[in-house]
Amino acid sequence: MCPDWASDGAREIWARLAPELEKRKVLTTWDVDAFLILCEALARYRNATALVNGSALLVQGGSGLMKNPALQVQAEAERTFLTYAARFGLTPSDRQSIKVEVGGDQDHQGGPGRLLS
């Protein structure tokens, strides 16, 4: 469940991504804080991208033209998102390395319980 202190943008992203990750047991209650960082980073990236798209790449600063500060926010949010996206297998190459236990009963034929019987 998305924490109640999440931003509206992060809640929207959570609602879109979390159900499938929970179903695949990639997102558990232990992962809520890390997943919220991912959602907040993507929300921040979206906001910064909207600012960049609505203005110029160079803006007037105290000593003349300077790079739009929204570009820095956008780049930082992108780096954070990609770091956490990898942890949750949200890119094609990262999905190959995600290994989660799918199935409930460990004591069936293939589970570790078979070694103890």
C-alpha positions in Angstrom: 0.0 0.0 0.0 1.3 3.4 -1.0 2.3 5.5 2.1 -0.1 8.3 2.9 2.7 10.9 2.8 3.5 10.2 -0.9 3.0 13.0 -3.4 0.1 12.9 -5.8 2.4 12.2 -8.7 4.1 9.3 -6.8 0.7 7.9 -5.9 -0.3 7.8 -9.6 2.9 6.0 -10.5 2.5 3.6 -7.6 -1.1 2.8 -8.7 0.2 2.0 -12.2 3.3 -0.1 -11.4 2.7 -1.7 -7.9 0.0 -4.2 -8.7 2.0 -6.2 -11.2 5.1 -6.0 -9.0 3.1 -7.2 -6.0 1.6 -10.0 -8.0 5.1 -11.2 -9.0 6.3 -10.8 -5.4 8.9 -8.3 -6.4 7.3 -5.6 -4.3 6.7 -6.7 -0.7 6.0 -4.7 2.5 9.8 -4.7 3.1 10.2 -2.7 -0.2 7.7 0.1 0.4 10.2 2.8 1.2 12.6 1.9 -1.7 9.6 1.7 -4.1 8.3 5.1 -3.0 11.7 6.6 -3.7 11.4 5.2 -7.3 7.9 6.6 -7.6 8.9 10.1 -6.2 11.9 10.2 -8.6 9.7 9.4 -11.6 7.2 12.0 -10.5 10.0 14.6 -10.1 11.4 13.6 -13.5 7.9 14.2 -15.1 7.6 17.6 -13.4 11.1 18.7 -14.4 10.5 17.5 -18.0 7.3 19.5 -18.2 9.2 22.6 -17.0 11.9 22.0 -19.6 9.5 21.4 -22.3 7.6 24.6 -21.4 10.6 26.9 -21.4 14.1 27.3 -22.9 17.1 25.2 -22.3 19.0 28.4 -21.5 17.5 30.9 -19.1 18.5 34.3 -17.8 20.7 34.1 -14.7 22.5 36.6 -12.6 25.5 36.8 -15.0 23.8 36.1 -18.3 22.4 33.0 -19.9 22.7 29.8 -17.9 21.5 26.2 -18.3 17.9 25.8 -17.2 18.0 24.5 -13.5 15.1 22.2 -14.3 17.6 20.2 -16.5 19.7 19.4 -13.3 16.5 18.3 -11.4 15.5 16.2 -14.4 18.9 14.5 -14.6 19.1 13.8 -10.9 15.6 12.3 -10.9 16.4 10.2 -13.9 19.5 8.8 -12.2 17.6 8.0 -9.0 14.8 6.4 -11.0 17.1 4.2 -13.1 19.0 3.0 -10.0 15.8 2.0 -8.2 14.1 0.7 -11.4 17.0 -1.8 -11.8 16.3 -3.1 -8.3 12.7 -3.8 -9.1 13.4 -5.2 -12.6 11.7 -2.4 -14.4 13.9 -2.4 -17.5 14.2 -5.3 -20.0 17.8 -6.1 -19.1 17.2 -5.9 -15.3 14.2 -8.2 -15.5 16.5 -11.0 -16.4 18.3 -10.7 -13.1 15.3 -10.5 -10.9 14.7 -13.8 -9.1 11.7 -14.1 -6.9 9.9 -17.0 -5.3 6.7 -17.6 -7.1 4.4 -20.1 -5.3 3.3 -20.5 -1.8 3.9 -24.0 -0.5 7.6 -24.8 -0.1 6.9 -28.4 0.9 5.9 -29.7 -2.4 8.2 -31.8 -4.6 10.6 -29.0 -5.6 10.7 -27.1 -2.4 13.4 -27.2 0.3 11.0 -29.1 2.6 11.6 -32.3 0.5 15.2 -32.4 1.9 14.0 -32.6 5.5 11.5 -35.5 5.0 
